[in-house]
Amino acid sequence: MAKRYYKTSRYYESVVVLKPTLSEEEVSKRVQEIKDYISKKGGEVISLTDWGLKQLAYRINHFNSGRYFIIQIKSSNTQLPNELDFYYKINEDVIRWLNFQVSEKEVSTHA
């Protein structure tokens, strides 16, 4: 009997810290660019939460604070976290990020 493989969706969370020196207009533009990139790579943004300006535990690129965003994503593209890592790495306005897989239950309780 042949094995069947189903393309199922996975859920991810992406924590992104932007430079604190960005204006509101620049922040909105960067967030929209991130959402567009996720869509382009086959992901769907379930929710996006702005945690605002927070103090960093230690200096990163000469910044003591950063603008935090939590993005919940649904995607069948298993390479999406790696692609987001690359995208964040080349984006000068992103000073720190973390991508990780979560369960569907965790996404629905935080959304």
C-alpha positions as CSV (number, residue, x, y, z in Angstrom):
1,M,0.0,0.0,0.0
2,A,1.4,3.4,-1.0
3,K,1.9,6.0,1.7
4,R,-0.2,9.1,1.4
5,Y,1.3,12.5,2.1
6,Y,-0.9,15.5,2.9
7,K,0.2,19.0,2.7
8,T,-1.0,20.4,6.0
9,S,-0.7,23.8,7.4
10,R,1.6,24.7,10.2
11,Y,1.4,27.6,12.6
12,Y,4.3,29.9,13.4
13,E,4.9,32.9,15.6
14,S,7.4,35.6,14.6
15,V,8.6,38.1,17.2
16,V,10.2,41.1,15.4
17,V,12.0,44.1,17.0
18,L,12.3,47.2,14.9
19,K,14.6,50.2,15.4
20,P,13.1,52.6,18.0
21,T,14.1,55.6,15.8
22,L,11.6,54.8,13.0
23,S,8.7,57.2,12.6
24,E,5.1,55.8,12.8
25,E,4.9,56.0,9.0
26,E,8.1,54.0,8.5
27,V,7.0,51.4,11.1
28,S,3.7,51.0,9.2
29,K,5.6,50.6,5.9
30,R,8.0,48.0,7.4
31,V,5.1,46.0,8.9
32,Q,3.2,46.0,5.6
33,E,6.4,44.9,3.8
34,I,6.7,42.0,6.3
35,K,3.0,41.0,5.8
36,D,3.4,41.2,2.0
37,Y,6.5,39.0,2.1
38,I,4.8,36.4,4.3
39,S,1.9,36.3,1.8
40,K,4.3,36.1,-1.2
41,K,5.9,33.0,0.4
42,G,2.6,31.2,0.9
43,G,1.8,32.3,4.4
44,E,-1.3,33.8,5.9
45,V,-1.0,36.4,8.7
46,I,-3.6,35.4,11.4
47,S,-2.8,38.2,13.7
48,L,-0.4,41.0,14.3
49,T,0.1,42.5,17.7
50,D,2.0,45.7,18.3
51,W,3.6,45.5,21.8
52,G,5.0,49.0,21.4
53,L,8.4,50.4,22.5
54,K,10.1,48.2,25.1
55,Q,13.4,48.3,26.9
56,L,15.9,45.7,25.7
57,A,17.7,43.5,28.1
58,Y,21.0,44.6,26.6
59,R,22.1,47.0,23.8
60,I,21.7,45.8,20.3
61,N,23.3,47.9,17.5
62,H,23.6,50.8,19.9
63,F,19.9,50.7,20.8
64,N,18.5,50.4,24.3
65,S,14.9,49.9,23.2
66,G,13.0,48.5,20.3
67,R,9.5,48.4,18.8
68,Y,8.1,44.8,19.3
69,F,5.6,43.0,17.0
70,I,4.2,39.5,17.4
71,I,3.0,38.0,14.1
72,Q,1.0,34.7,14.1
73,I,1.2,32.9,10.8
74,K,-0.4,29.9,9.1
75,S,1.5,28.3,6.2
76,S,2.0,25.0,4.4
77,N,5.4,26.2,3.4
78,T,7.8,24.5,5.8
79,Q,10.6,26.7,4.7
80,L,8.9,29.9,5.7
81,P,10.8,30.3,9.0
82,N,14.1,30.0,7.2
83,E,12.9,32.5,4.5
84,L,11.8,34.9,7.2
85,D,15.2,34.6,8.9
86,F,16.9,35.6,5.6
87,Y,14.4,38.5,5.1
88,Y,14.9,39.9,8.6
89,K,18.7,39.5,8.3
90,I,18.9,41.7,5.2
91,N,16.4,44.3,6.5
92,E,18.4,47.1,8.3
93,D,15.3,48.2,10.3
94,V,15.0,44.9,12.1
95,I,17.4,44.7,15.0
96,R,16.2,41.3,16.4
97,W,13.8,38.5,15.5
98,L,12.7,35.0,16.6
99,N,10.6,32.5,14.6
100,F,9.2,29.4,16.0
101,Q,6.5,26.8,15.4
102,V,3.4,26.7,17.6
103,S,0.4,24.5,17.9
104,E,-3.0,25.5,16.5
105,K,-4.3,25.7,20.1
106,E,-1.6,28.2,21.0
107,V,-2.5,30.4,18.0
108,S,-6.2,30.5,18.7
109,T,-5.7,31.4,22.4
110,H,-3.4,34.3,21.7
111,A,-5.2,35.7,18.7
